[in-house]
Amino acid sequence: MAAHKSTPRKTRLMRKLKQNSPVPAWIIAKTKRRVRSNPKRRQWRRTDVRVG
């Protein structure tokens, strides 16, 4: 990937970075462990980020 990224591409990458976070502990506690994993979680080496 290019070192100099365009602004729209950068914002899309930032959004994917935020989506990749785990579920917060307080949500796990609030839902009594019903919500434990983030289905949108992505591993940087395995899954490709589809941003144009």
Backbone bond lengths (Angstrom), bond angles and torsions (degrees), N, CA, C in turn:
res aa  C-N    CA-C-N  psi(-1)  N-CA   C-N-CA  omega(-1)  CA-C   N-CA-C  phi
1 M - - - 1.444 - - 1.526 109.14 -
2 A 1.312 115.05 145.51 1.457 120.74 -177.17 1.526 111.93 -66.46
3 A 1.316 115.28 146.83 1.467 119.93 178.35 1.530 110.64 -71.73
4 H 1.337 116.76 -37.06 1.465 121.67 178.55 1.520 108.75 -96.11
5 K 1.316 116.03 106.19 1.466 121.28 -177.32 1.522 110.25 -101.44
6 S 1.327 115.54 149.57 1.456 119.43 175.87 1.525 109.01 -73.96
7 T 1.309 116.93 156.98 1.465 121.44 -176.44 1.531 113.34 -61.34
8 P 1.352 120.21 -44.34 1.469 118.50 178.91 1.529 113.02 -61.94
9 R 1.313 115.56 -39.12 1.465 120.46 179.42 1.526 110.78 -65.61
10 K 1.327 115.01 -39.00 1.461 121.11 179.99 1.525 110.84 -64.01
11 T 1.343 116.55 -41.50 1.467 120.52 179.59 1.530 110.68 -66.43
12 R 1.325 117.15 -36.83 1.466 120.47 177.56 1.519 110.66 -66.41
13 L 1.309 117.10 -39.06 1.463 121.52 177.97 1.530 110.69 -67.08
14 M 1.326 117.09 -37.78 1.465 121.07 178.02 1.521 110.89 -64.99
15 R 1.344 116.05 -37.42 1.456 120.27 178.26 1.526 110.45 -64.88
16 K 1.339 116.51 -41.72 1.462 120.80 178.31 1.526 110.76 -65.22
17 L 1.331 116.34 -33.66 1.457 121.28 178.44 1.522 111.11 -65.99
18 K 1.347 116.16 -40.18 1.467 121.10 177.79 1.525 111.36 -68.67
19 Q 1.340 116.38 -38.47 1.471 121.17 -179.75 1.514 111.95 -65.57
20 N 1.316 116.24 -23.99 1.466 121.04 -173.90 1.533 113.58 -80.59
21 S 1.312 117.61 0.67 1.467 120.23 -177.66 1.526 111.56 -76.57
22 P 1.327 118.00 152.51 1.465 120.20 177.99 1.532 111.42 -73.66
23 V 1.319 115.57 169.45 1.465 121.01 178.16 1.526 107.80 -71.70
24 P 1.351 118.42 131.62 1.462 120.60 -179.77 1.528 112.65 -62.62
25 A 1.317 116.03 149.74 1.468 122.03 -176.92 1.521 112.17 -62.30
26 W 1.352 116.60 -33.94 1.467 118.93 -178.27 1.518 112.03 -69.21
27 I 1.341 117.58 -29.02 1.468 121.12 177.02 1.526 109.93 -72.77
28 I 1.320 116.61 -38.75 1.469 121.27 176.74 1.525 109.34 -62.06
29 A 1.330 116.58 -42.12 1.462 120.92 178.98 1.533 111.23 -68.30
30 K 1.331 116.65 -39.95 1.468 121.25 -177.68 1.529 111.64 -66.31
31 T 1.336 117.06 -38.16 1.471 121.03 -177.27 1.526 112.45 -91.48
32 K 1.334 116.19 9.17 1.466 122.08 -179.17 1.530 111.82 54.00
33 R 1.320 115.21 46.42 1.466 125.58 177.11 1.528 115.13 64.75
34 R 1.332 116.89 19.30 1.466 118.58 174.85 1.527 110.27 -74.11
35 V 1.318 115.12 -39.95 1.470 120.62 176.15 1.516 106.70 -100.04
36 R 1.314 117.28 108.02 1.455 119.95 -177.47 1.518 113.15 -117.54
37 S 1.342 116.22 -35.59 1.461 118.80 -175.95 1.523 111.04 -119.06
38 N 1.302 115.30 155.89 1.453 122.31 177.06 1.531 107.72 -94.10
39 P 1.342 119.03 115.00 1.467 120.42 -177.93 1.530 113.50 -67.34
40 K 1.330 117.12 -20.72 1.465 120.87 179.95 1.534 112.41 -92.02
41 R 1.324 117.60 7.68 1.464 121.35 -179.55 1.517 109.98 -63.55
42 R 1.332 116.42 139.87 1.452 121.54 -173.49 1.524 109.45 -136.31
43 Q 1.320 115.63 138.25 1.462 120.43 177.70 1.530 108.21 -95.07
44 W 1.300 118.33 129.98 1.463 122.23 -170.21 1.520 113.83 -61.44
45 R 1.331 117.52 -29.17 1.455 119.41 -177.16 1.530 112.20 -89.22
46 R 1.334 116.65 -35.18 1.464 121.10 -175.42 1.521 114.52 -79.75
47 T 1.332 116.93 -48.48 1.462 120.92 -172.21 1.510 111.40 -104.55
48 D 1.318 115.65 136.65 1.467 121.51 -179.37 1.521 109.98 -83.40
49 V 1.328 116.30 141.76 1.460 121.25 176.40 1.524 106.75 -89.49
50 R 1.323 116.58 119.71 1.470 120.85 -177.34 1.527 110.28 -90.16
51 V 1.336 116.88 75.45 1.455 120.81 173.94 1.521 108.46 -119.09
52 G 1.314 116.00 126.72 1.454 121.66 -173.13 1.446 116.57 -73.22
